[in-house]
Amino acid sequence: MATKARPTAPEITNAPVETITLARATWDTGWFQTEILLALLEGLGYAVAPPQTMENRAFYQAAARGEVDLWANGWFPSHNAFLQEEAVRGRVVPVGYEVKAGALQGYLVDKRTAEALNINSFADLRKPNVAAAFDRDGDGRADLIGCNAGWGCERVVDHHLDAYALREAVSHVQGDYSPLMDDTIARYRAGESVLFYTWTPNWTVGKLVPGRDVIWLQVPFASLPAAQKEREPNSVVERVPGCPSDPCALGFPPNDIRAVANADFLERHPDVWRLLESVKIPLKHISRQNARMIGGENTYDDIRRHAREWIADHRQTVTGWLQAARAMQRIAPNRQLADSESPETAVASPLRVVTLRAEPFVVYRNGRYEGFSIELWCQIARMLGIDYTIYGVNTIAKLLDDVKRGAADVAVAGIGITSDREKMLDFSHAYYTSGLQIMVREGTGSVLGEVFSKVRSVLFSSEVIYAVGLFLIVLMIAAHVIWILERKGNPQFPRRYPQGIWQSVWWAVVTVTTVGYGDKTPKGAVGRLFGIVWILSGYFVFAYFTASVTTTATVQELYGTINEPQDLFGKRVASVARSTAAEYLGDQGIAAEQVENVDQAYKALETGSVDAVVYDAPVLQHYAAKKGRGQVHVVGLMFQEKNYGIAMPVRSPYRDKVNVALLKLMEEGLYQQIKEKWFGT
C-alpha cells in the first residue's frame, strides 16, 4: 500500500477556488459520513459537486484516473484488494480514520436455535441437523444470507466456506441485502431459525440485537484471503456483545472506516489532507443515525439534515478541525473538471428495476416481490415485451438516487410525484391518486351503532361523570345531616351508624327525587326545616344533572358521525408520529395521539382507545380490506391528495411506451382488477 509524507504548512495562504468531486458508496448506511464530509469541505470554502454513487471497484479505478477526488467510505482491510490492483496501486491512498478498528463483521444465528442445537461455531453447520434448521429451499444446505457481490466482504465469506469445508453444507445467498434481511427479520419474528452475515454499524443489529435475539458465531480458526492475510491475528476481538466467548473469533478483523482520495489531489490540497486526518465520527453516532434512517427519516434531505445536526452538536470539535485545515491552505492552480455526464446511450437489456417495500404497493414475501405497483409493472412489461430484473433498496433516497445516476432504469414503488423530483427524474402518468383518509371501527355510521356510541359517550362523558359525582357528595352530606338531627328522638333513624346512615341515605334519595314514600319523616322542628330545604334543593340538583346530560348529548350530536376531517374535533384521534397525517392534524389544530407505527394505531382503534385513525389512504384501505376486515372501515373522501408514478431517468426512451401501456391497461379494465385485488372495492 502506497504511503505519502504528511503535508507541511505552506508559506502563502489563499482561499481555494475549484470544485471537488465527491463519491459515495452504494450502501446508504454510509451516506451520513459523506454528508458530514461534504459540509466540512464547503466549510473550507470549496464548491462540492453532488456526490456520485459508485460501486467499490468503480470508485477506486475512477479515483486512480483522477475522474473523482475522494470518498468517505473506505473499509480496510476489506478494500485492500482494490488498492493492490495494477491500475490503482500508488494512485489512490486512504487517509485518516473516521472509525478505527470499530466496524465489526461476522455471522449470526438466532439465540433460540443456537441454544436448542448447541451451536457455537461456524463449523457446526457441517452437522446435518444444524444445516437443516437453516435450510429454506429444501436442498439440504443451510442458507446463509451473505454479502452482495462487489462489496468486498463476499470474498471473505467465500474463502471461509472453502477454508472450513462448508461448501457442501452451506449455500451463500447473495442478492439485495436489505430485502433479504427484511425477510430474515420477519422469519425470526415468526419463530423460524435464521443465519446471516452482517456488519456494524448497520441497522440489522438494531432489529436483531446480539445477545438478546441473536449470537455471533465463532470460526474454528483464523483464515483470510491473501490480500488480508497479515490481519488474521486481528480477527479475534475482545468484548464483543452477544458473543458466547471473550475474546471472540469473528473471522473478520475489525475494519477501519477511512476516507480514500486520489494521491495527486491530496498533494495539491494539503488542507483537505489535514481535514481528512482530523475527522473522527464515533461508531455509536453512525449507528444512531442509521436507526433514524431505517425508522422512516430516509430521504436524501433527511440524511443531509442528520449530518448538519451532528456538526451543530459538535461545533467546537468541528471548528478545531477546520482551523487546522485552513492553516494548510495555499495557492493552488485551478483545475478544469471534465463533464461527468456520459453521452446518452441505449438502455441495456434486461431493464434494471429498483423497488422499495411499501405495502400494499410493494410486498416482499417468500423471496419475491409482489403488490399493486409490482403487478401493474409486470403487466406493462408484458405488453411492451420487456425483459427485466428487479432488486430492492431500503430507503427512498437510495431508490431515487439509483435512477438518477443510471444504476436503475425504472423505479417502481409507492413514489409520489413532486416538483422537486420532477427536476431530476421523469415520471409516467399518475397511476394512483393517494392522500390521507380516516378509518373508524366497523358499525360506526349505522343507526344502532350510532345510538349505542352516543349513549356510551354521554354516560361516560366528563360532564356527566362530574355531575353524578357532585350529586353523590351532596347526597351523603344530606344523609349525615338528617341522621345527626333525628337519631336521638326518631326511631326511624337508628342511633347505630351503619343502620342509621343507610336509612338516612334512603330518606335523602326518595326526598330529593320527590318520590316521597313517607316511610321515614323527620320529627323534630330542625329536622323538618332541613327536609323542606332538601326537597327544594332537589329541583336544582336535577336541573343541573339534566342540563349536563343535555349539553353532552348536544355536543355529541354536533360532533357525532365521523366522515371528514371537520368531524374529528373533539374526538380521540390517532396517527403515526412524524407522518404527513400527523403534520396535517397539527396544522388543523386537531389533537391527536401520535404512535410509533400504524399497527399501534390499528390496535388503539379496535380496542376503543381512540375513535378514528388518520393516515395514508392506500395503507388504511389495504388493512381494512385484508387484516382488519369486519373490524374497521375507511370513511369519507381522501384529502391532501398526491399522485404516484413510475420513475425513470430524464429523457428515458421508455417513458412514452410506459405511458401508452398504462393507458391501455386502464382502458381494458385490467388496471381496475389489479387495484381491487390489492385495495378492495
N, C-alpha and C positions, 0 to 999 in steps of 0.2 A: 504494500500500500504506500503510495507516494505521500511524503510529508513536506511541508513548506515552512520556512522560517517565519517566526512571529513578526508582524509588521512593527516598525518603529515610527515614532511621531515625526511628522514632516515639519519642515520649517515654514511653509506657506500654507495657509488655510483659506478655504473658499467654499461656498455652498455648492453641492453637486447639482447637476442640471439634467442628466439623462434619465431615461425611463428604465426601470428594472423589470425584467420578465421573470415572473414567479410561477412555479408549477406546484401542483398538489397531487396527492396520491388518490387512487380510485376509492379507497376506503374512507367514508365520510367521518369516521370517528377520529381521523387525524386532521380534519379541516379546521378545528379550533386553533391548533398551533399555527397553521398557515395564516389565519386571520390576525392572530396576535403579531406574527412577524410582519405581515403587510402593514399593519398600523404603525409598527415601530419604524419601518423603512420610510413611511410617509413622515414620521416624526423627525427623521434626519433630513427631510426636505426633498426626498426623491418622489418622482411620479412612479407609480407601480401599476403595470398593466393588469387587467383582471386575471386571476390565476387560471392556468391551463391544467385541466385534469388529465393525468397521464399514467399509463401503466409503468411499472418499475423499470423494466429494461428500456422502454421508450424514453423515459426521463434521462437515465444515465447516458444513453447514446446522444440524445439531443443536447444535454449539458456539455458533453465532450466536444461536440461540434460548435458550441457557442450559440446555439439557437434558443437556449433558455439559460437563465443565470443561476438559479438556485431553487431549492425547496426545503421544507421543514420536516420531511417525512422519511428520513433515512433510518433504517433499523439495522444495527450491527451487533453480532456478526451475520445476521440473515442476508444482508445485502453485500457481503464481501465478494461473492461470486460476480456481481455486476461490476465492481471496481476492478476486478482482475481480468476482465475481458480486454482483448488487444486494443480495440478502438477506444477504450475508456481509460485504461491504466495511465496514471500520471496527469491526466487532463481534468479529472474530477476528484475532489477531496472532501471528506467530512470535516466539519469544524464545530467546536463547541459540544455541549451536552445539555439538551433540553431536559432529558431524563437519563440519569446514569444508572445502569445496572438495575433498573426497576421494572422493565417490561418483561413479565413472565410469559412463558408459553408451556403448553403441555396437554395431557389427555385427562379427561374427567369421566367418571361414571356416577350414576345416581347412588346415593348412600344406601337406599333400601336394598338394591340388588347386591351392592358390594358386601353388605353385612350378611345377607342371606346366603351368598355363594362364597364368602370368604375371599373376595377379590382384593389383592393388594398391589399386584404388579401388572404391567402391560403384558408380560409374558403369560399371565394366567388366561389370556384369551385363546391360547392354544388348547385349553380344555374344552372338549365338545359341549358340555353343559353350559359353560360360560359363554362360548361363542353363540350358542343357540339363544341365550337370553337377549342378545342384541341383534339377532337376525330378523330384519324387517321384510326381506323379499323371498325368504324361504330357500336360499341357495346353500344353506349350511354354514355360511360365514357371518361373523359379526360385522355389522355395518357401522363404520367409523365416519361420522360427519367430519370431514377434513378441511384442508386448506385449498383455496382457489388456485388454479393454475396461474403462474406468473407472479404470485406474491413472494415467492422465495421459500416460505415455510413448507411448501409441498415437497421440496427436495428432501428436507429432514424427515418428514413423515414417511415418504417412500424409502428412504435409507433405513429408517427404523424397522419397517416391515421386513426388509431383507436381512438386516443385522440380527433381528430377534426371531427369524424363521417364522414369520407370521403371515406370509403370503397366502397360504392355504387356509388360514383361519380368519383373516380379516380382509374386508373389502373397503378400500379408501374411497368414500363417497365424495365426489367433487361436483361443484356446480355453483349455484348462487348461495353464498354462505348465509346471508340474512334470512331468506325464507326457509332455508334448510334448518336454521337454528330456531326460527319461529315454530316450525313443525316439531322440532325436538322438544321445545318447552311445552308445547301443547300435549305431546305424548307423555311427558313426565307428569304433568298435572292430571292426566287420565290414568295414572298408575302404571305406565309402561316403563321398561328399562331403557336407559339412554346412554350412549357412548359418543363423545365428541372431542374435537380439538378446539382450543381457544387460546386467547392471549389477554393480557392486561396492559393498558386499560381497554376495556371493551364492555359493552352493555350486557353481554351474556352472563358475566359473573355478578351482575346486579339482579338478574332474573333467577338464576340458579346459583345460590350463594355457596361457595366452597366451605365445607364444614357443617353446613346446615342441610343443604339439599343434595350436594354432590361432594365427591372427594377426588383429589388428584391421584392419578395412577403413577406409580414409580416404575422406571425402566430397570431391567435386570443389571445393566452395566452401561457405562458412558460410551456412546458411539455417535460420531457426527460425520457428515460428508467432508471430503478433503479440504474444501475451502474454509472449514471451521474447525479443523482437527485440533488446532492448538487450544481451542476453548473447551475441550472435553472436560477438564477438571472443574470448570465453572458451571457445568450442568447440574451439579449437586448444590442446592440452595438452602440456606438456613432460614428458619422462621417463616415458613410458607403456610398461611392459614388454610386449613382444610386438607393438609397432607397428613397421612397416618404416622409419618416418622419425621424426625428432625435431626439432621438435615434431610432434605427431600431430593431424591434423584429424579428430577423432572425430565431429563433427557434433552432439554434445551437450555443453553446458557442464558441468563438474563440479558436482554437486549438493551443497548443504549439507543435512545431516540436522539438523532443528531441532524442538524442542518447539513446539507450537501450542496456544494457550489462548484462552478467552473473555476479551475485553478487560476487562469489568467484574469478572470473577473475579480477574484479576491486580491490578486496582486495590484490591480488598478484601483481597488476600493478598500483601502485599509480600514476605513470607518465601518464598513459593513462587516469586515472580518472581525473587528473588535466587538461589534454588536452581537454577532453570532456566537462568539466565545462567551459572552456575558449572559445570554438568555438562559434562564432556568425556570421550568414550569413544573411544579410538584405533580407527581402522578395522581394523587388524590383529587387535585383540581381538574385534571383532564377527565378522570372517571366521573366526577360530579357533573361536568358539562355534558358528557356523553349520556348520562342518565336523564338530564333535562331534554336533550335532543330526542331520545327514544320515548320520553314521556309526552311528546307532542310538539315541543318547540323545535321544529325540524326544517324550517325554511332557511334559505340562504341568509335572509335578513336576520333570522333568529340567531344563527351561528355567528354572524358578524357582530350582532349586539352582545352575545356572550363574551366575545373577545374584548370588546370595548369595556364591558363591565369589569372584566378581570383586570384590565390595565388600570381602570379607575380605582379598583380596590387595592392595587399595589403600586400606587402612584410614586411613592418615594423610591422604591426599588427600581422601577422603570426609568425614573428621571436620572438615577445614577448610571444606568446602562447607556442612556442617550448622551449624557455628558461625557462619559468615557469615549464613546464612539465619535462624537463631534470633535474631540481633541485630535482625532486621527484624520480629519478631513483635509484634503488638499486639492489643488487644481488638477483636474483630470480631463483628457481630451474627450470631446463629445463623440458619441458613438451613434451612428445611424443604424437603427434596427430594421431588419428585413421584415416585410409584411408576413405575419404569421399565418395568414389565411391562404390555404392552398386553393388552386383553381378548382372550380366545381367539377366534380366527377360523377359518373353514374353510380347509383346505389348498388352495392354488391348484393348478390342473391346467395342465400336467403336473407330476407329482411331481419334486422335485429329489433325486436320489440321489447321495450322495458316497461315494467309494471310495478305497482305498489299496492300492498294489501289494504283494502278499504271496503269491507262488507257493506252492502251486497254487490258493489261494483266489481270487486276483485276478492276472491276467496281462495286461499291456498289450502288444499285438502288432499290427503293421500298422495303427496308428492307432485301434484299438478295444480295448475291454475284454472279456476272457473269463476263464474259470476256474471252479472249483467254485461259489464263492459267487455269482458273476455269473450263471452258468447257472441256478442254483437260483432266484435273484431273478427272472430272466426268466420262468420257469415260474409263479412266484407272481403276477407282474404280469399274465401272460396269463390265469390263472384268474380274477383279480379285474377284468379289463378295465381295467387302469390304464395310462394313458399317462405316460411319464416321460422325463426327461433325466438323463444320468449324467456326472459330472465327477470328476476325481481331485485329491487333495491329496498332500502329501509327507510328512506326519507324522501319527502317531496323535493328537497333541494337537490339531491343527487339525481333523482329522476329527470328533472328539468335540465340539469347540467349535462347529463349523458346525451340528451337530444341536442342541446345547443352545440356541444363540441363534436358531435358526429359519432359518438360511441354507440348510439342507438339511432335507428331510422324512424321509429314510431314510439310514442308513449301512450299506453292505454291504461287508464285507471279511472278514478273519480277526479278529473283535473278541471278545476274551474277556469273559465276563460276570463282573464283580467287584462286591463290596458297595459300593465307592466309586463305581463307575459307575452302579449302580442308584439311587444317591441323586439323580443329576441327569438320568438318562435312563430311558426304558422299553426293555425288550428283548423280543424274540419268545421263543418256546420255544427251547431249545437245539437247534440243528440239526446240531451236530457236537461230539463229545467228543474232546478232544485231550489232550496231555500229552507226556511225554518217552518216548523209546524208544531201543533200541540197534540199531546197524547193524554187521554184520560182513561179511567177504568171502564171496563165493559159494564153496560147498564146505565151509565151516565147519559142522560138525554131522553130515556124512556119515562113514561108517566109515573109508573110505580117507582122506578129508580130515583126520579126527581123528588117525589113525595118523601120517600124514605130518607134521601140525602138531606132534604130541607128540615124534616123533623129532627133528625140527628144533629144537624148543625145548630138548630135553635136550642134544643135541650142542653147541648154541651157548649154553647157559646159562653164567652167570658161574662157577658152582661147578665145572662140568666143565672149562671153559677154564682155570681156576686149577689144577685137579688135573693136567691134561695139561702145563701149563707147568712146574709143580713137578717132575713126573716127568722131563721133558726136561733140566732143570737138573741134577738128581741124576744122571741117566744120563751126562751129559757130564763131570761131576766124576769118576764112577767110571771112565769110559773113560780120562781123563787119568792117574788114579792107577795103573791097571794098566799103562798104556803106560810110565810112568816107571819102574815096578818091574821090568818084563820086557824092555825094549827092548835091554839090553846083552847078556843071556845067552840070549834066547829068540828064534829066527828067525821064530817065528810072529807076532811084534810088531815089524815093521821099525823101524830106527833113524830113518829119514826121517819127519818129522812127518806129511805128508799121508797116506802109505800106512799109517804106524803108527797114527795116531789113528783112521783108518777101520776097521782091523782090531780096534782096541780097542773101538770103538763096537759093532761086530758082536758081539764077545765079551760086552760088558755087556748087550746086548739078549737074546741067547739064554740067558744065565745067569740074569738076573733073572726071565725068564719061565719058568724051569725047563725050557726045551726041551732045552738042553744037547746040541747036536750033537756036541761033543767034538773038532771040528776045530782048536780053539785052547784050550790049557790052560796055566795058569801052571806054571813050572818051579821057581822059587825058593820058599824057605820063606815069606818075607814075602808074595810074590805069592799063594801058595796060601791063606795065612791070610786075606788080603783077599778072595780068591774065596769062601771059606766065609762071611765076613761079608756079602758082596754077595748070595749065594744066599739067606741067611736074611732079608736086607732085602727081597727080592722079595715075600715074603709080606705084609709090612707095606705096601709100596708099592701092591700090587694090592688089598689090603684097603681102603686109603684111596680108591683110584680107584673101586672098586666101590661103596663107601659113598656117594661123591659122586654117582655116576650114579643109584643107588637113591633117594637123598634127592630129587634133582631130579625124577625120574620120579614120585615120590610126590606132590610138590608140584604137578606138572603134572596129576596125576590129580585132586587135590583142587580145583584151580582151572583145570580144562581147558576144558570146554564153556561158552560164554557164552550165557546165556539170560535172565538177570535181573541187577539191579544188584549183588547179592551176589557174582556171578561176576567182577565187574570188579576186585576186589582182586588185586594182583599182575600185572595186565595193563597193556599200554600203551594208554591211552585218550586220545582227542582230543575236544575240544568247542570251541565258539565263545566267545571271551572276552566277559565281561560279560553272558552269556546266562543264562536260567533254568537251563539244563542245567549250565553251569559252576558256578553258585551251589550247585546241588543236590549235585554231585560234591564240592565243597569242604566242604559241611556233613556229608557222609557220610565224609569222610576218605579219599576215593579220589583218588589223584594223577592229574592229567590234563594233557595238553599243550593249552594254550589257543591257538587260531589266530585270525586276524583275521576270517575268514569261513568259511562252511560248505563252500565249494568247496575250500579248502585242506584241510579235514578229509577230504573225499572222496578227494582225491589221496593224502593220507597213508595212508588205509586201503587203497586199491587198489594202492599200491606196497609195502605191507607194513611201513611205518614204524610203524604202530600196529595193534593188534588189534581195536579197536572204536571207533565214534563214537557219542556220546550227544548227542542234540539233539531238537528238536521233532518229534513223531511224524509229523504230516502232511507236513512238509518231507522227512523221510527216506523216507517211503513213496512220495512223488511221485518222488523221484530214483531209488529202487530200481525203480520201475515204468517209468521213462522212460529217462533218460540212463545210469543205472547198471545197466540190465537185463542179467543174465548175469554181472555182476561183483560185485554186492553184494546183500544182502538184510537185512531187518529181522527181529529175533528177539524172542521174549518178549512179554509184555503191556506196555501203557502204564503208566507210574507218574507221580505228581504230576499227576493229571488236572485239566483245566479244560474249561469249555464255551464254545462260540462261539454268538453270536446276532446277529440283525439289530437295530440300534439305532434308536430313534425318540425324538422329544421326549416329555416327560412328558404323559400324557393324550392321546396321539396317537389320532385316530379310526381309524387303520389297524391298530392293534396286534392287536385281536381278529380282524380279517379276515385279516391275515397269518398268524396262528396257525392259523386254520381251514384256510387254503390249504396251509400247510406240512404239517399232519397228513394232509390228503388226498393230497398228493404221496407221503408215506411209505406210506400205505395202498395206493395204486395201484401202488407199485413203481417209479415214475419217479425218486424220490429215490435209490434204490439204484443205478439205472442211471447217474445223473449221478455219483454217488460213485465207482463202479467205473471210470468213464471217466477221472477225474482222479487217483484214488489206486490203481487196480488192485484186484485181489481179495485 
